Amino acid sequence: MISQYAETISANHLSESKQWTTTSAGNQSSTDVTVLNADGSRTETQTAYAANGSVMSQFVTTVSANGLSETIQKNMNLSQAITETITKSVNADGSSAQTVKDFNTSGTLLDLAVTATSADGRTVTIQRDASGTGVFNQVETTVTAVDGSSVSTITDYGPSGAEIDQTIVSKSADGLTTTTQWDFTGNGNIDRTESDVTVVNLDGSKTETIVETNADGALHQKAVVTTSADGRAVTLQEDTTGAGFYNHTETTTINADGSSVTVAQDLASGGSVIDQSTTTVAACLSRR
């Protein structure tokens, strides 16, 4: 016997137990028990057990009757327990907010995230305190237009609240065009811009062109990736220095059996080959 699996579910579907046996890990099991409390809240306890019956991990989730408050006690390896609280609210105008906090065993705040969503769901702002200091060190705002395109602005802040850097990502509705702008120093000026455009050709192949430019418009680097319609042929051309020519190319061919061959070349400005390598990967064999 290589493996065996058994699952038992109670008639009211509030209790579930699983047992499985493998040749490598032996016998393991898990339980998932939900208790409906008198106040309308519910508590779900999920526990995983090792082969010797000891508890490997445990999650205890309590959700209030109105579903707006949730507490999760996470004990993932029995050496560090984390309590996570999730508080939700819905405002009169239809907008909503969610606050997620993580605490250690002594009750000290580890991190915090506050998410605000507009009534139409098109504007989402997330404020993050990654260290539990009470100061938001990152704010991310995503605005989705009626046509499905979106603009995300991610700003990082220092302990004093001063802006450190900012990233602006604009995506087209079809997901084929992405423009990313970076302000590396937080001074309000765009230091680098990346344009990532994918064109689906009539034969089903795809051509993705990625161009990075500096603040003065000069080319920083460029890459063109062409993928055949069946996905078995991929060609990469790179200008890694912004010199205006492709100094690195890779061509990968995937065979019918799943094996692949990649030929990589480094090129001089005139197109002559500086060096070349060939990498062959055998097909993966599946076991039954």
ZAKOLKE-450438 format. One record per residue: residue in one letter; residue number from 1; z, x, y of N, C-alpha, C in turn. Coordinates in steps of 0.1 Angstrom, whole numbers. Layout:
N
{atom "A" NUM {Z X Y} {Z X Y} {Z X Y}}
...
***
This chain:
288
{atom "M" 1 {0 8 -12} {0 0 0} {0 9 13}}
{atom "I" 2 {-10 6 21} {-11 14 34} {-2 8 45}}
{atom "S" 3 {-3 -6 46} {5 -13 56} {7 -27 52}}
{atom "Q" 4 {18 -33 58} {21 -47 55} {27 -53 68}}
{atom "Y" 5 {23 -66 71} {28 -72 83} {32 -86 80}}
{atom "A" 6 {43 -91 86} {48 -104 84} {53 -109 97}}
{atom "E" 7 {51 -122 100} {55 -128 113} {61 -142 110}}
{atom "T" 8 {73 -144 116} {80 -157 114} {83 -163 128}}
{atom "I" 9 {78 -176 129} {80 -183 142} {88 -196 139}}
{atom "S" 10 {99 -198 147} {107 -210 145} {99 -223 149}}
{atom "A" 11 {104 -234 145} {97 -247 147} {96 -250 162}}
{atom "N" 12 {106 -246 170} {105 -249 184} {98 -238 192}}
{atom "H" 13 {93 -228 185} {86 -217 191} {95 -208 201}}
{atom "L" 14 {108 -210 200} {117 -202 208} {121 -189 202}}
{atom "S" 15 {119 -187 189} {123 -175 182} {112 -170 174}}
{atom "E" 16 {110 -157 174} {99 -151 167} {103 -137 162}}
{atom "S" 17 {100 -134 150} {104 -121 144} {91 -116 137}}
{atom "K" 18 {90 -102 138} {79 -95 132} {84 -84 124}}
{atom "Q" 19 {78 -81 113} {81 -70 104} {68 -63 100}}
{atom "W" 20 {68 -50 100} {56 -43 95} {60 -30 89}}
{atom "T" 21 {52 -26 79} {55 -14 72} {43 -6 71}}
{atom "T" 22 {44 7 75} {33 17 74} {38 29 67}}
{atom "T" 23 {28 36 61} {32 48 54} {37 59 62}}
{atom "S" 24 {34 59 75} {39 70 84} {52 66 91}}
{atom "A" 25 {54 54 95} {66 50 102} {76 43 94}}
{atom "G" 26 {73 39 82} {82 31 74} {83 16 79}}
{atom "N" 27 {95 11 77} {97 -3 80} {102 -4 95}}
{atom "Q" 28 {95 -13 103} {99 -15 116} {99 -30 119}}
{atom "S" 29 {106 -35 129} {106 -49 132} {109 -52 146}}
{atom "S" 30 {107 -64 150} {110 -68 164} {113 -83 164}}
{atom "T" 31 {122 -87 174} {125 -101 176} {123 -105 190}}
{atom "D" 32 {119 -118 192} {117 -123 205} {124 -137 205}}
{atom "V" 33 {135 -138 212} {143 -150 212} {145 -155 226}}
{atom "T" 34 {141 -168 228} {143 -175 242} {154 -185 241}}
{atom "V" 35 {163 -185 251} {174 -195 251} {172 -203 264}}
{atom "L" 36 {172 -216 263} {171 -225 274} {185 -228 279}}
{atom "N" 37 {188 -224 291} {201 -225 296} {203 -239 302}}
{atom "A" 38 {216 -243 304} {220 -256 309} {215 -259 323}}
{atom "D" 39 {214 -248 331} {209 -250 345} {194 -251 347}}
{atom "G" 40 {187 -250 336} {172 -251 336} {166 -237 335}}
{atom "S" 41 {173 -227 337} {168 -213 336} {166 -210 321}}
{atom "R" 42 {159 -199 319} {157 -195 305} {158 -180 304}}
{atom "T" 43 {163 -175 292} {165 -161 290} {158 -157 277}}
{atom "E" 44 {149 -147 279} {142 -142 267} {146 -128 264}}
{atom "T" 45 {149 -125 252} {154 -112 247} {144 -107 237}}
{atom "Q" 46 {138 -95 241} {128 -89 232} {134 -76 227}}
{atom "T" 47 {135 -74 214} {141 -62 208} {133 -56 198}}
{atom "A" 48 {131 -43 198} {124 -35 188} {134 -27 180}}
{atom "Y" 49 {132 -27 167} {141 -20 158} {134 -9 150}}
{atom "A" 50 {141 2 148} {135 13 140} {137 10 125}}
{atom "A" 51 {132 19 117} {133 17 102} {147 16 97}}
{atom "N" 52 {156 23 104} {170 23 99} {178 11 106}}
{atom "G" 53 {172 3 113} {178 -9 119} {184 -7 133}}
{atom "S" 54 {183 5 138} {188 8 151} {179 3 162}}
{atom "V" 55 {184 -1 173} {176 -6 184} {168 5 191}}
{atom "M" 56 {155 3 192} {146 13 198} {145 10 213}}
{atom "S" 57 {143 -3 216} {141 -8 230} {145 -22 231}}
{atom "Q" 58 {148 -27 243} {152 -41 245} {149 -45 260}}
{atom "F" 59 {143 -57 261} {140 -63 274} {146 -77 274}}
{atom "V" 60 {154 -79 284} {161 -92 286} {156 -98 299}}
{atom "T" 61 {149 -109 299} {143 -115 310} {149 -129 313}}
{atom "T" 62 {154 -131 325} {160 -144 329} {152 -149 340}}
{atom "V" 63 {147 -161 339} {138 -168 349} {146 -181 353}}
{atom "S" 64 {147 -182 367} {154 -194 372} {146 -207 369}}
{atom "A" 65 {153 -218 371} {147 -231 368} {134 -234 376}}
{atom "N" 66 {134 -229 388} {122 -232 397} {112 -221 396}}
{atom "G" 67 {114 -211 387} {105 -200 385} {103 -190 396}}
{atom "L" 68 {112 -191 407} {110 -182 418} {119 -170 418}}
{atom "S" 69 {128 -169 408} {136 -158 407} {136 -153 392}}
{atom "E" 70 {135 -140 391} {133 -134 377} {141 -120 377}}
{atom "T" 71 {149 -119 366} {156 -106 364} {153 -100 351}}
{atom "I" 72 {148 -88 351} {145 -81 338} {153 -69 336}}
{atom "Q" 73 {160 -69 325} {168 -57 321} {160 -49 311}}
{atom "K" 74 {156 -37 315} {148 -29 307} {156 -17 301}}
{atom "N" 75 {156 -17 288} {163 -6 280} {152 0 271}}
{atom "M" 76 {144 10 276} {132 14 269} {135 24 258}}
{atom "N" 77 {145 32 260} {147 43 250} {162 45 248}}
{atom "L" 78 {170 35 252} {185 36 251} {192 47 258}}
{atom "S" 79 {184 55 266} {190 65 273} {190 62 288}}
{atom "Q" 80 {181 54 292} {180 50 306} {177 35 307}}
{atom "A" 81 {186 28 313} {184 13 315} {181 10 329}}
{atom "I" 82 {171 2 331} {167 -2 345} {167 -17 346}}
{atom "T" 83 {172 -22 357} {172 -37 360} {162 -39 371}}
{atom "E" 84 {153 -48 368} {143 -52 378} {145 -66 382}}
{atom "T" 85 {145 -69 395} {146 -82 400} {133 -86 407}}
{atom "I" 86 {128 -98 405} {116 -103 411} {120 -116 418}}
{atom "T" 87 {118 -117 431} {121 -129 439} {108 -134 446}}
{atom "K" 88 {105 -146 444} {93 -152 450} {96 -163 459}}
{atom "S" 89 {88 -165 469} {90 -176 479} {76 -181 483}}
{atom "V" 90 {76 -194 486} {64 -200 491} {67 -207 505}}
{atom "N" 91 {60 -203 515} {62 -208 528} {55 -221 531}}
{atom "A" 92 {59 -228 542} {54 -241 545} {39 -241 547}}
{atom "D" 93 {33 -229 552} {19 -228 555} {11 -225 542}}
{atom "G" 94 {17 -223 531} {11 -220 518} {10 -206 515}}
{atom "S" 95 {14 -197 524} {15 -183 521} {27 -180 512}}
{atom "S" 96 {27 -169 506} {38 -166 496} {42 -151 497}}
{atom "A" 97 {54 -148 492} {59 -135 492} {66 -132 479}}
{atom "Q" 98 {66 -120 475} {72 -115 463} {79 -102 465}}
{atom "T" 99 {92 -101 461} {99 -88 463} {103 -83 449}}
{atom "V" 100 {100 -71 446} {103 -65 433} {112 -53 436}}
{atom "K" 101 {124 -53 429} {133 -42 431} {138 -36 417}}
{atom "D" 102 {139 -23 416} {143 -17 404} {157 -9 407}}
{atom "F" 103 {166 -11 398} {180 -5 400} {183 3 388}}
{atom "N" 104 {191 13 389} {196 21 378} {209 14 373}}
{atom "T" 105 {216 20 363} {227 14 357} {239 13 367}}
{atom "S" 106 {240 21 377} {250 21 387} {247 11 398}}
{atom "G" 107 {236 5 398} {232 -5 408} {225 1 420}}
{atom "T" 108 {222 14 420} {215 21 431} {200 17 430}}
{atom "L" 109 {195 13 442} {181 10 443} {172 22 440}}
{atom "L" 110 {162 20 431} {153 31 427} {140 30 435}}
{atom "D" 111 {135 17 436} {122 15 443} {121 0 447}}
{atom "L" 112 {112 -2 456} {111 -16 462} {96 -18 465}}
{atom "A" 113 {91 -30 462} {78 -34 466} {78 -49 471}}
{atom "V" 114 {72 -51 483} {72 -65 489} {57 -68 490}}
{atom "T" 115 {53 -79 484} {39 -84 485} {38 -97 492}}
{atom "A" 116 {30 -97 502} {28 -110 510} {13 -114 508}}
{atom "T" 117 {11 -127 505} {-2 -132 502} {-5 -144 511}}
{atom "S" 118 {-16 -144 518} {-19 -155 527} {-22 -168 519}}
{atom "A" 119 {-22 -179 526} {-24 -192 520} {-37 -193 512}}
{atom "D" 120 {-47 -187 517} {-60 -188 511} {-62 -177 500}}
{atom "G" 121 {-52 -168 499} {-53 -157 489} {-62 -146 493}}
{atom "R" 122 {-67 -146 505} {-77 -136 508} {-71 -123 515}}
{atom "T" 123 {-59 -124 519} {-52 -113 525} {-39 -110 517}}
{atom "V" 124 {-38 -98 512} {-27 -94 504} {-22 -80 510}}
{atom "T" 125 {-9 -80 514} {-2 -68 519} {9 -64 510}}
{atom "I" 126 {9 -52 506} {20 -46 497} {27 -35 505}}
{atom "Q" 127 {40 -36 506} {48 -26 512} {56 -19 501}}
{atom "R" 128 {56 -6 500} {62 1 489} {72 11 495}}
{atom "D" 129 {84 11 488} {95 21 490} {96 27 477}}
{atom "A" 130 {90 39 475} {89 45 461} {102 52 458}}
{atom "S" 131 {111 55 467} {122 63 464} {136 56 467}}
{atom "G" 132 {135 43 471} {147 35 473} {155 39 485}}
{atom "T" 133 {149 45 495} {156 49 507} {157 39 517}}
{atom "G" 134 {151 27 515} {151 16 525} {140 17 535}}
{atom "V" 135 {131 28 534} {120 30 543} {107 28 535}}
{atom "F" 136 {98 20 540} {85 18 533} {76 30 536}}
{atom "N" 137 {73 37 525} {64 49 526} {50 47 523}}
{atom "Q" 138 {46 35 520} {32 31 518} {30 16 521}}
{atom "V" 139 {19 13 528} {15 -1 531} {1 -2 527}}
{atom "E" 140 {-2 -12 518} {-16 -14 514} {-20 -29 517}}
{atom "T" 141 {-31 -30 525} {-36 -44 528} {-50 -45 523}}
{atom "T" 142 {-52 -56 516} {-66 -59 511} {-70 -72 517}}
{atom "V" 143 {-82 -72 523} {-87 -85 529} {-101 -87 522}}
{atom "T" 144 {-101 -99 516} {-114 -103 508} {-121 -113 517}}
{atom "A" 145 {-134 -111 519} {-142 -120 527} {-147 -132 519}}
{atom "V" 146 {-152 -141 525} {-157 -153 518} {-168 -150 508}}
{atom "D" 147 {-176 -140 512} {-187 -136 503} {-183 -127 491}}
{atom "G" 148 {-170 -124 490} {-164 -117 479} {-163 -102 481}}
{atom "S" 149 {-168 -97 492} {-166 -83 496} {-151 -81 501}}
{atom "S" 150 {-147 -68 500} {-133 -66 504} {-131 -53 511}}
{atom "V" 151 {-120 -52 519} {-117 -40 526} {-102 -37 523}}
{atom "S" 152 {-98 -26 517} {-85 -22 514} {-81 -10 523}}
{atom "T" 153 {-69 -11 530} {-64 0 538} {-51 4 533}}
{atom "I" 154 {-50 17 529} {-38 22 523} {-33 33 533}}
{atom "T" 155 {-20 31 538} {-15 40 548} {-2 46 542}}
{atom "D" 156 {0 59 542} {12 66 538} {20 70 550}}
{atom "Y" 157 {34 68 549} {43 72 560} {53 82 556}}
{atom "G" 158 {58 90 565} {69 99 562} {82 92 564}}
{atom "P" 159 {93 99 562} {107 94 563} {110 88 577}}
{atom "S" 160 {104 94 587} {106 89 601} {98 77 604}}
{atom "G" 161 {89 73 595} {80 62 598} {66 66 604}}
{atom "A" 162 {65 79 606} {52 84 612} {41 84 601}}
{atom "E" 163 {29 80 605} {18 80 596} {14 94 591}}
{atom "I" 164 {12 95 578} {9 108 572} {-6 108 569}}
{atom "D" 165 {-12 98 563} {-26 98 560} {-30 83 558}}
{atom "Q" 166 {-43 81 557} {-48 67 555} {-61 68 548}}
{atom "T" 167 {-63 58 539} {-76 56 531} {-81 42 533}}
{atom "I" 168 {-93 40 536} {-100 27 538} {-111 26 528}}
{atom "V" 169 {-110 16 519} {-120 14 508} {-127 0 511}}
{atom "S" 170 {-140 1 512} {-148 -12 514} {-157 -13 502}}
{atom "K" 171 {-156 -25 496} {-164 -28 484} {-173 -40 486}}
{atom "S" 172 {-185 -40 481} {-194 -51 482} {-190 -61 472}}
{atom "A" 173 {-195 -73 474} {-192 -85 465} {-196 -82 451}}
{atom "D" 174 {-208 -76 449} {-213 -73 435} {-207 -61 429}}
{atom "G" 175 {-198 -53 437} {-192 -41 431} {-201 -29 430}}
{atom "L" 176 {-213 -30 435} {-223 -19 433} {-222 -9 445}}
{atom "T" 177 {-215 -13 456} {-214 -4 467} {-200 -2 472}}
{atom "T" 178 {-195 10 472} {-182 13 477} {-182 24 487}}
{atom "T" 179 {-176 22 498} {-175 32 509} {-160 35 511}}
{atom "T" 180 {-156 48 510} {-143 52 512} {-142 62 523}}
{atom "Q" 181 {-132 59 532} {-130 68 544} {-116 73 543}}
{atom "W" 182 {-115 86 546} {-101 93 546} {-98 99 559}}
{atom "D" 183 {-85 96 563} {-79 102 574} {-68 111 568}}
{atom "F" 184 {-70 124 567} {-61 133 559} {-49 136 567}}
{atom "T" 185 {-49 134 580} {-37 139 588} {-30 127 595}}
{atom "G" 186 {-35 115 594} {-29 104 601} {-30 104 616}}
{atom "N" 187 {-40 110 621} {-42 110 635} {-52 99 640}}
{atom "G" 188 {-57 91 631} {-65 80 635} {-80 83 634}}
{atom "N" 189 {-84 96 631} {-98 100 630} {-102 101 615}}
{atom "I" 190 {-114 97 612} {-119 98 598} {-124 112 596}}
{atom "D" 191 {-118 118 586} {-121 132 583} {-132 133 572}}
{atom "R" 192 {-133 124 563} {-144 124 553} {-147 110 549}}
{atom "T" 193 {-160 108 546} {-165 95 541} {-173 97 528}}
{atom "E" 194 {-170 88 519} {-178 88 506} {-185 75 505}}
{atom "S" 195 {-198 76 502} {-206 64 499} {-210 65 484}}
{atom "D" 196 {-207 54 477} {-209 53 462} {-218 40 460}}
{atom "V" 197 {-231 43 457} {-240 31 456} {-247 32 443}}
{atom "T" 198 {-246 21 435} {-253 20 422} {-265 10 423}}
{atom "V" 199 {-276 14 418} {-288 6 418} {-292 3 404}}
{atom "V" 200 {-294 -10 401} {-298 -14 388} {-313 -15 388}}
{atom "N" 201 {-320 -6 380} {-334 -6 381} {-341 -17 372}}
{atom "L" 202 {-353 -19 374} {-360 -30 367} {-360 -29 352}}
{atom "D" 203 {-360 -16 347} {-359 -14 332} {-346 -14 326}}
{atom "G" 204 {-335 -18 335} {-322 -19 330} {-314 -6 332}}
{atom "S" 205 {-320 5 335} {-313 17 338} {-305 16 351}}
{atom "K" 206 {-296 25 353} {-288 25 365} {-288 39 372}}
{atom "T" 207 {-288 39 385} {-288 51 393} {-276 50 403}}
{atom "E" 208 {-266 59 401} {-255 59 410} {-255 72 419}}
{atom "T" 209 {-255 69 432} {-255 81 441} {-242 81 449}}
{atom "I" 210 {-236 93 448} {-223 95 455} {-225 106 465}}
{atom "V" 211 {-222 102 478} {-224 112 489} {-212 113 497}}
{atom "E" 212 {-206 125 499} {-195 127 507} {-199 135 520}}
{atom "T" 213 {-195 130 532} {-199 137 544} {-186 140 552}}
{atom "N" 214 {-186 150 560} {-175 154 568} {-175 146 581}}
{atom "A" 215 {-165 148 589} {-163 141 602} {-175 142 611}}
{atom "D" 216 {-182 154 610} {-194 157 619} {-207 152 613}}
{atom "G" 217 {-206 145 601} {-218 140 594} {-224 150 585}}
{atom "A" 218 {-219 162 585} {-225 172 576} {-222 169 561}}
{atom "L" 219 {-231 172 552} {-229 169 538} {-218 178 532}}
{atom "H" 220 {-208 171 525} {-197 179 519} {-201 181 504}}
{atom "Q" 221 {-205 170 497} {-210 172 484} {-218 159 480}}
{atom "K" 222 {-226 160 469} {-234 149 465} {-236 149 450}}
{atom "A" 223 {-237 137 444} {-239 136 430} {-248 124 427}}
{atom "V" 224 {-257 125 417} {-265 114 413} {-264 113 398}}
{atom "V" 225 {-260 101 393} {-259 99 379} {-269 88 375}}
{atom "T" 226 {-277 92 365} {-287 82 360} {-284 79 346}}
{atom "T" 227 {-283 66 343} {-279 61 329} {-290 52 324}}
{atom "S" 228 {-295 55 312} {-306 47 306} {-301 33 303}}
{atom "A" 229 {-310 24 301} {-306 10 298} {-297 8 286}}
{atom "D" 230 {-299 16 276} {-291 15 264} {-279 24 264}}
{atom "G" 231 {-277 31 276} {-265 39 277} {-264 52 269}}
{atom "R" 232 {-275 55 263} {-276 67 254} {-280 80 261}}
{atom "A" 233 {-286 79 273} {-290 90 280} {-284 90 294}}
{atom "V" 234 {-276 101 297} {-270 102 311} {-273 115 317}}
{atom "T" 235 {-278 115 329} {-281 127 336} {-273 128 349}}
{atom "L" 236 {-267 139 351} {-259 142 363} {-265 153 371}}
{atom "Q" 237 {-267 151 384} {-271 162 393} {-261 163 404}}
{atom "E" 238 {-256 175 406} {-245 177 416} {-249 188 426}}
{atom "D" 239 {-246 185 439} {-245 195 449} {-230 196 453}}
{atom "T" 240 {-224 206 447} {-209 207 448} {-205 214 461}}
{atom "T" 241 {-214 220 468} {-211 228 480} {-216 222 493}}
{atom "G" 242 {-225 212 492} {-231 206 504} {-242 215 510}}
{atom "A" 243 {-248 223 501} {-258 232 506} {-272 226 506}}
{atom "G" 244 {-273 214 501} {-286 207 502} {-294 208 490}}
{atom "F" 245 {-289 214 479} {-296 215 466} {-287 213 455}}
{atom "Y" 246 {-292 208 443} {-284 206 432} {-281 219 425}}
{atom "N" 247 {-268 223 425} {-265 236 418} {-259 234 404}}
{atom "H" 248 {-258 221 400} {-252 219 386} {-259 206 381}}
{atom "T" 249 {-263 206 369} {-269 195 362} {-263 193 348}}
{atom "E" 250 {-262 181 343} {-258 178 329} {-266 167 324}}
{atom "T" 251 {-271 169 312} {-279 159 305} {-272 156 292}}
{atom "T" 252 {-268 144 290} {-261 140 277} {-269 130 270}}
{atom "T" 253 {-272 132 257} {-279 123 248} {-270 119 237}}
{atom "I" 254 {-269 106 235} {-260 100 225} {-270 95 214}}
{atom "N" 255 {-268 100 202} {-277 97 191} {-272 84 184}}
{atom "A" 256 {-281 79 175} {-278 66 169} {-265 66 161}}
{atom "D" 257 {-262 78 155} {-250 79 147} {-237 81 155}}
{atom "G" 258 {-238 81 168} {-227 83 177} {-224 97 181}}
{atom "S" 259 {-231 107 175} {-230 121 179} {-237 122 193}}
{atom "S" 260 {-233 133 200} {-239 135 213} {-241 150 216}}
{atom "V" 261 {-251 153 224} {-254 166 228} {-255 167 244}}
{atom "T" 262 {-247 176 250} {-247 177 264} {-252 191 268}}
{atom "V" 263 {-262 192 276} {-268 204 281} {-264 206 296}}
{atom "A" 264 {-256 216 299} {-252 218 313} {-258 231 319}}
{atom "Q" 265 {-263 230 331} {-269 242 338} {-263 244 351}}
{atom "D" 266 {-261 256 355} {-258 260 369} {-271 266 375}}
{atom "L" 267 {-274 261 387} {-287 265 392} {-286 272 406}}
{atom "A" 268 {-295 281 408} {-296 288 421} {-304 279 431}}
{atom "S" 269 {-304 283 444} {-310 275 454} {-325 272 452}}
{atom "G" 270 {-332 281 445} {-346 279 442} {-349 271 429}}
{atom "G" 271 {-338 267 423} {-339 260 410} {-339 268 398}}
{atom "S" 272 {-338 281 399} {-337 289 387} {-324 288 380}}
{atom "V" 273 {-323 289 367} {-311 287 359} {-302 299 359}}
{atom "I" 274 {-290 298 364} {-280 309 364} {-274 310 350}}
{atom "D" 275 {-269 299 344} {-264 299 331} {-265 285 325}}
{atom "Q" 276 {-264 284 312} {-266 272 305} {-256 271 293}}
{atom "S" 277 {-251 259 290} {-243 257 279} {-247 244 272}}
{atom "T" 278 {-245 244 259} {-248 232 251} {-236 228 243}}
{atom "T" 279 {-232 215 244} {-220 210 237} {-224 199 228}}
{atom "T" 280 {-221 200 215} {-224 190 205} {-211 184 200}}
{atom "V" 281 {-211 171 200} {-199 164 195} {-204 155 183}}
{atom "A" 282 {-197 157 172} {-200 150 160} {-196 135 161}}
{atom "A" 283 {-202 127 154} {-199 113 154} {-185 111 148}}
{atom "C" 284 {-177 101 153} {-164 99 148} {-165 90 135}}
{atom "L" 285 {-158 94 125} {-158 87 112} {-147 77 112}}
{atom "S" 286 {-150 65 109} {-139 55 108} {-134 54 94}}
{atom "R" 287 {-121 51 93} {-115 50 80} {-112 35 77}}
{atom "R" 288 {-114 32 64} {-111 18 60} {-98 18 51}}
***
